Amino acid sequence: MGLGDKAAAFKMIEQAMALIPIEKDPFDGPQVIEILARVAAQTGEPDRAIAALQKLLSIPYNSPSGVPLTPALLRLDPMFDPLRNDPRFQRIAASSASKPAAK
């Protein structure tokens, strides 16, 4: 993504999702979904980003950063700036729903 190759970025994410499916690896699988959400937000794919964020906020997981996304963090994280005007993102970021902690 950083090199401007959107197709390659999504191809790598799809490969990672196939190797580490969330259904088989609830520890590492969600991390790939967070990366998908971030890449999709940055590359103008709001539908993919929103779907990934909705999934992440509905499950416990460990983030690659060590801090799982929450609605409060979504409001602050500049990677999601391209989604700020999307009403779906605004609803997600405004929610106060908490999820169980990852084990």
SVG drawing of the C-alpha trace seen along z (x, -y; Angstrom):
<svg xmlns="http://www.w3.org/2000/svg" viewBox="-25 -14 32 38">
<polyline fill="none" stroke="black" stroke-width="0.4" points="0.0,0.0 2.8,-2.4 4.3,-1.9 1.0,-2.8 0.2,0.8 -3.4,1.2 -3.9,4.5 -0.7,6.0 -1.7,4.9 -5.1,6.5 -3.6,9.7 -1.2,10.0 -4.0,9.4 -6.1,12.1 -3.2,14.5 -2.8,13.8 -6.5,14.3 -6.3,17.6 -3.3,18.7 -4.6,17.4 -8.4,17.6 -10.2,16.1 -12.3,19.3 -9.2,21.4 -7.0,18.8 -8.9,16.4 -5.6,15.0 -3.8,14.0 -6.7,14.1 -8.3,10.8 -5.0,9.0 -5.1,9.5 -8.7,8.1 -7.4,5.0 -4.7,4.6 -7.4,5.1 -9.5,2.3 -6.5,-0.1 -5.5,0.7 -9.0,0.4 -9.5,-2.9 -6.3,-4.4 -6.9,-3.1 -10.5,-4.4 -12.4,-1.1 -14.8,-2.2 -17.2,0.8 -14.3,3.2 -13.0,1.0 -16.4,0.7 -17.1,4.4 -13.8,5.2 -14.2,2.7 -17.7,4.0 -16.3,7.6 -13.4,6.4 -15.6,4.5 -17.8,7.6 -15.1,10.0 -12.2,10.0 -8.8,9.9 -5.2,8.8 -4.2,6.0 -0.8,5.9 -0.2,2.7 -1.0,4.3 -4.1,2.2 -7.3,3.5 -9.5,1.0 -12.3,-0.5 -14.8,-3.2 -12.8,-5.7 -9.6,-4.8 -11.3,-4.9 -12.2,-8.5 -8.5,-9.3 -6.6,-7.1 -5.6,-9.2 -5.5,-6.1 -9.3,-6.2 -9.5,-9.9 -10.7,-8.9 -13.8,-7.4 -14.7,-10.3 -17.6,-11.5 -19.1,-8.1 -22.3,-7.8 -21.5,-4.1 -18.1,-5.0 -19.6,-7.8 -22.1,-5.3 -19.3,-2.8 -17.0,-5.5 -19.9,-7.0 -20.9,-3.7 -19.8,-2.9 -20.1,0.8 -17.4,2.7 -16.2,6.2 -14.7,8.9 -10.9,8.7 -8.8,11.2 -7.2,14.0"/>
</svg>
